[in-house]
């Protein structure tokens, strides 16, 4: 299963087990329907976690969360760039099925967004009586018809676009754009805690989504407490022997990136502590994931699916017999698209698509080889699987940049999935 769909498929499974039916899973015992806390970071790599063994990542709160449930480090994203990955997380579908194959540029693509007719899991939860809210980044269309409230969220505060300033950002608040003083992780966390405190605890269970902007660039400024652990750090470089590597730039970016991540870790701890204070932890499922991974000098590259060389003299790709010579080269299809389930056509209109998942398996004619590409690897929660042909970006659109797939560690940041204080099957860490 391509893991951009994993969190959505997981939530759908939860819906089937005890949300929509109102019944707990077999062996779970009787009890009220669980609350759901869904935490999503932006550009967090699998190595950007203390538990993953990084020598400099300071993430005690994330480590605590991951150790309390299932930790799935061997997971993959279909398209390692913001909008298509987020579309997959909402729908359990490939971005190419939805017409979203790259990050949505609000000025160049003002009419592009997730089709409101597409089934998404927040709408299912809302229909099942859940109180829902989203605080943070959306990036699935800026027009009103693409607004989060059209996709099952009762309340939204954040940015419809892909980015915001790392300090004093301009955000949508109560339907109006305004400058909000503070740092985005603190703002979104404070709003999430406010919402938890003000909701009616007797009315119905909740699904609270907090989509952090961090650790997306620009990484600075951050609060002093987030910068202090890294201010004088001389970080290790993942591949220092890469020819012409700009080592000082990589080290500078690493310090800033880890400081930005620390701000997320601190705020995740605040939300988890609030669940304890409100006596909600025992009946709350927590899912933590990132949209995709990130490079920080790995094999001379930084950034994500549309990565950049961080060397003083970028190499030119070698000519081989596998690449057509000439001024341009377009790859129209990397692997055959998946077969749709049932009698539906391969790419039916969104309104006619059945609920999750839309497609499984590959046609008999597909060429599918176990991939060693690290372009799309990410970490996620609850189920771990390896998908062949995981370099979905090359399979969905013309090749815009020449990249070395094996050099780009785009594994997903790493998801933790736990039902806090739940049964031992979910509490044990699964490597």
C-alpha positions in Angstrom: 0.0 0.0 0.0 1.5 3.4 -0.9 1.8 5.1 2.4 0.6 8.5 1.4 -2.7 6.7 1.8 -1.8 4.9 5.0 -3.0 7.4 7.5 -6.3 7.8 5.6 -6.7 4.1 5.3 -6.0 3.7 9.0 -8.7 6.2 9.9 -11.1 4.5 7.6 -10.4 1.2 9.3 -11.0 2.9 12.6 -14.3 4.2 11.3 -15.4 0.8 10.2 -14.4 -0.8 13.5 -16.0 1.5 16.1 -16.8 5.0 14.8 -19.5 4.6 12.2 -20.8 1.4 13.8 -20.6 2.8 17.3 -19.0 -0.5 18.4 -15.5 -1.1 19.6 -13.1 -3.5 17.9 -13.2 -7.1 18.9 -11.5 -7.7 22.2 -11.3 -4.0 22.9 -14.1 -4.0 25.4 -17.2 -1.9 25.7 -16.8 1.9 25.9 -17.5 5.2 24.2 -16.3 6.0 20.7 -12.7 7.2 20.7 -11.5 10.7 20.1 -8.9 11.2 17.3 -5.9 13.6 17.4 -4.2 13.8 14.0 -0.9 15.6 14.0 0.8 16.4 10.6 4.2 18.0 10.1 5.6 19.5 6.9 8.9 18.3 5.5 9.9 16.2 8.5 12.4 13.5 7.4 12.6 10.0 9.0 16.0 10.8 10.3 14.7 13.9 12.1 13.8 12.1 15.3 15.7 11.3 18.4 14.3 7.8 18.5 15.5 7.2 14.9 19.1 7.5 16.1 20.0 11.0 14.8 22.9 12.3 16.9 21.5 15.8 17.2 17.7 15.7 17.0 16.1 16.7 20.3 12.6 15.3 20.3 11.8 13.9 23.7 8.0 14.4 23.3 7.8 12.7 20.0 10.0 9.9 21.3 7.6 9.5 24.2 4.6 9.3 21.8 6.3 6.9 19.4 7.3 4.6 22.3 3.7 4.5 23.6 2.3 3.0 20.4 3.3 1.6 17.0 6.3 3.2 15.2 6.4 2.5 11.5 9.7 3.8 10.0 9.6 1.8 6.8 6.8 3.6 5.0 6.6 5.6 1.8 4.9 8.6 0.3 3.6 8.5 -3.3 4.6 12.0 -4.2 7.2 13.8 -2.0 5.8 17.3 -2.3 3.1 19.1 -0.2 -0.2 19.1 -2.1 -0.4 15.7 -3.7 0.8 14.0 -0.5 -1.8 15.9 1.5 -4.5 15.0 -1.0 -3.6 11.4 -0.6 -3.7 11.6 3.1 -7.2 13.1 2.9 -8.6 10.7 0.3 -6.4 7.5 0.2 -5.9 8.1 -3.5 -3.0 9.0 -5.8 -2.5 12.7 -6.6 -2.7 11.9 -10.3 -6.2 10.5 -9.7 -7.2 13.8 -8.3 -5.5 16.1 -10.8 -3.0 17.3 -8.1 0.6 16.3 -9.1 2.7 19.1 -7.6 2.4 21.7 -5.0 -0.5 24.1 -5.7 0.8 27.5 -6.6 -2.0 30.0 -5.5 -1.1 32.6 -8.2 -0.4 30.3 -11.1 -3.1 27.8 -10.3 -5.9 29.7 -8.6 -8.6 27.3 -9.8 -6.8 24.1 -8.7 -7.8 22.2 -5.6 -9.3 19.0 -4.2 -12.6 18.3 -5.8 -15.3 18.8 -3.1 -17.1 15.7 -4.5 -14.2 13.5 -3.5 -14.9 11.4 -0.4 -12.6 12.3 2.5 -12.4 10.8 6.0 -13.2 14.1 7.9 -16.6 14.2 6.2 -17.3 10.6 7.3 -16.4 11.5 10.8 -18.5 14.6 10.8 -21.4 12.6 9.4 -20.9 10.1 12.2 -21.4 12.9 14.8 -17.8 13.8 15.5 -16.9 17.4 16.4 -14.1 18.3 14.0 -11.5 21.1 13.7 -8.4 21.8 11.7 -5.7 24.2 12.8 -2.7 24.8 10.5 -1.8 24.2 6.9 -4.3 23.1 4.3 -2.7 23.6 0.8 -5.5 21.8 -1.2 -6.9 24.9 -2.9 -7.5 28.5 -2.0 -10.9 29.2 -3.4 -13.9 29.0 -1.0 -15.2 25.8 -2.7 -11.9 24.2 -1.6 -12.2 25.5 2.0 -11.6 22.9 4.8 -15.1 23.5 6.1 -16.3 22.0 2.7 -14.4 18.8 3.6 -15.9 18.0 7.0 -14.2 20.4 9.4 -16.5 22.4 11.7 -13.8 25.0 12.4 -10.6 26.1 10.7 -7.8 28.5 11.5 -4.6 28.5 9.5 -3.5 29.0 5.9 -5.2 27.7 2.8 -1.9 28.4 0.9 1.2 26.4 1.3 3.4 28.7 3.3 3.5 31.4 6.0 6.1 33.4 7.8 7.9 31.6 10.6 7.0 34.5 12.9 3.9 36.7 13.0 2.2 34.9 10.1 -0.9 36.1 8.2 -3.6 33.5 8.8 -7.3 33.0 8.3 -9.1 33.6 11.6 -12.8 33.4 11.7 -12.9 33.6 7.9 -10.8 36.7 7.7 -7.1 37.1 6.9 -5.1 38.8 9.7 -1.6 39.0 11.1 -1.3 36.8 14.2 1.6 37.6 16.6 3.7 34.6 17.6 5.2 31.5 16.1 3.0 29.2 14.0 3.6 26.0 16.1 2.6 27.9 19.2 -0.4 29.6 17.5 -1.8 26.3 16.2 -1.2 24.5 19.4 -2.8 27.2 21.5 -5.8 27.2 19.3 -6.1 23.4 19.5 -5.9 23.5 23.3 -8.5 26.4 23.4 -10.8 24.3 21.2 -10.4 21.3 23.4 -11.3 23.3 26.5 -14.3 25.0 25.0 -15.9 22.0 23.2 -18.9 20.3 24.9 -17.3 17.1 26.3 -20.8 15.4 26.6 -21.9 16.2 23.1 -19.9 13.8 21.0 -16.3 12.6 20.4 -13.9 14.8 18.5 -11.4 14.6 15.7 -8.8 17.4 16.1 -6.3 17.9 13.2 -3.2 20.0 13.8 -1.2 20.5 10.6 2.1 22.2 11.6 3.9 24.4 9.1 7.3 23.3 10.6 9.9 22.1 9.9 9.3 23.6 6.4 11.7 26.4 5.4 12.2 29.2 6.3 13.2 27.6 9.6 14.2 30.8 11.5 13.3 32.6 13.7 12.2 30.3 16.5 11.8 30.9 20.2 15.0 31.1 22.2 14.3 27.8 23.9 14.1 26.1 20.6 17.3 27.6 19.2 19.5 27.2 22.3 20.2 23.5 21.9 21.6 24.1 18.4 23.1 27.5 18.5 26.7 26.3 18.9 26.2 22.8 17.4 28.7 21.5 15.0 26.4 18.9 13.3 27.5 15.7 11.6 27.0 15.8 7.8 25.3 12.7 6.4 27.6 12.3 3.4 30.7 14.4 3.9 32.7 12.8 1.1 30.4 14.0 -1.7 32.6 16.0 -4.1 32.3 19.8 -3.8 29.8 19.5 -0.9 29.1 22.9 0.6 29.7 21.6 4.1 29.2 24.9 6.0 25.9 25.5 4.3 24.7 22.0 5.2 25.7 22.5 8.8 23.9 25.9 9.0 20.7 24.4 7.5 20.9 21.4 9.8 21.0 23.7 12.9 18.1 25.7 11.7 16.0 22.7 10.6 16.5 20.9 14.0 15.6 24.1 15.9 12.4 24.3 13.9 11.6 20.7 14.6 12.2 21.2 18.3 9.4 23.8 18.3 7.1 21.1 17.0 8.2 18.6 19.6 7.6 21.1 22.4 4.1 21.8 21.2 3.2 18.2 20.7 4.1 17.7 24.3 1.8 20.5 25.3 -1.1 18.9 23.4 -0.5 15.5 24.9 -0.3 17.1 28.4 -3.6 18.8 27.8 -5.2 15.5 27.0 -4.1 14.3 30.3 -5.3 17.3 32.2 -8.7 17.1 30.5 -8.9 13.3 31.3 -9.1 12.6 27.6 -5.9 10.6 27.1 -7.3 7.2 27.8 -9.9 7.4 25.0 -8.0 9.3 22.4 -6.2 7.8 19.4 -3.2 9.8 18.4 -1.8 9.6 14.9 1.4 11.5 14.0 2.9 11.7 10.6 4.6 14.0 8.1 3.6 14.7 4.5 7.0 13.4 3.2 10.7 13.3 4.0 13.6 15.7 3.4 17.2 15.9 2.3 19.8 17.8 4.3 23.0 17.3 2.3 22.3 13.6 1.7 24.4 12.6 -1.3 24.8 16.3 -2.0 21.1 17.2 -2.2 18.8 19.3 0.0 15.0 19.8 -0.1 12.4 17.2 -1.0 11.0 15.7 -4.2 12.0 18.8 -6.2 15.5 18.7 -4.5 18.5 21.0 -5.2 22.2 20.3 -5.2 24.1 21.7 -2.3 27.5 21.5 -3.9 29.7 24.2 -5.3 29.9 22.6 -8.7 26.7 20.6 -9.4 27.5 17.5 -11.5 25.8 16.9 -14.8 24.0 13.5 -15.1 25.9 11.0 -17.2 24.5 9.9 -20.5 23.5 6.2 -20.7 21.9 4.0 -23.2 18.7 4.2 -21.1 18.2 7.9 -21.7 17.1 9.3 -25.0 19.6 11.8 -26.4 18.5 15.2 -27.5 17.6 18.7 -26.0 14.5 17.4 -24.1 13.3 14.1 -22.6 9.8 13.5 -21.3 8.9 10.4 -19.3 5.2 9.9 -19.9 4.8 6.8 -17.7 7.1 5.3 -15.1 4.8 2.4 -14.0 1.4 1.5 -15.2 -1.4 3.0 -13.1 -3.2 0.8 -10.5 -6.3 -1.2 -11.4 -9.5 0.3 -10.0 -11.5 -2.0 -7.8 -14.8 -3.3 -9.2 -16.3 -2.5 -12.6 -15.4 1.2 -12.4 -13.2 2.6 -15.1 -9.5 3.2 -14.4 -9.9 6.9 -13.6 -13.6 7.6 -12.8 -14.9 11.0 -12.0 -14.4 11.9 -8.3 -18.1 11.9 -7.6 -18.4 8.3 -8.9 -15.5 6.9 -7.0 -16.3 4.4 -4.3 -15.1 4.9 -0.7 -11.6 4.0 0.3 -9.5 2.6 -1.1 -10.0 3.4 -4.7 -7.4 1.1 -6.2 -5.2 -1.8 -5.3 -2.7 -3.9 -7.2 -1.4 -3.4 -10.7 -2.6 -4.6 -14.1 -1.0 -7.8 -15.3 1.0 -5.8 -17.9 2.6 -3.5 -15.4 6.3 -3.5 -14.9 6.9 -3.4 -11.2 10.2 -3.9 -9.6 11.1 -3.8 -5.9 12.4 -0.3 -5.6 15.5 0.7 -3.6 14.8 4.4 -4.3 14.8 6.5 -1.2 13.0 9.4 -2.9 9.7 8.8 -1.4 10.4 7.0 1.9 8.8 8.5 4.9 7.6 7.2 8.3 4.1 6.8 9.4 1.9 5.0 11.9 0.1 1.8 12.4 0.9 -0.4 9.4 4.2 -0.8 7.5 4.5 -1.9 3.9 6.9 -1.5 1.1 5.5 -0.5 -2.3 7.2 -1.3 -5.5 7.6 1.5 -8.0 7.5 3.9 -5.0 9.0 6.8 -7.0 5.5 8.1 -7.7 6.7 11.6 -8.8 8.3 10.2 -11.9 5.2 8.2 -12.6 2.8 11.0 -12.5 4.1 13.9 -14.5 6.8 14.8 -17.1 10.3 14.8 -15.6 11.1 18.4 -14.8 14.5 17.9 -13.1 17.1 15.3 -13.5 17.5 13.7 -10.2 19.3 10.6 -8.9 16.5 8.7 -7.3 18.7 6.6 -5.0 20.3 9.8 -3.6 17.1 11.4 -2.2 16.0 10.0 1.2 12.4 10.8 0.9 11.1 8.5 3.5 8.2 9.9 5.5 9.1 11.5 8.8 7.8 8.7 10.9 4.4 8.2 12.3 3.4 7.3 15.8 0.0 5.7 16.2 -1.3 5.1 19.7 -4.4 4.9 21.6 -3.1 6.3 24.8 -3.3 3.8 27.7 -4.8 1.3 25.2 -4.2 -2.4 25.1 -0.7 -3.9 24.9 -1.0 -4.7 21.2 -0.8 -1.0 20.4 1.5 0.0 23.2 4.4 -2.1 22.2 6.9 -0.5 19.8 7.1 -2.2 16.5 10.5 -1.7 14.7 
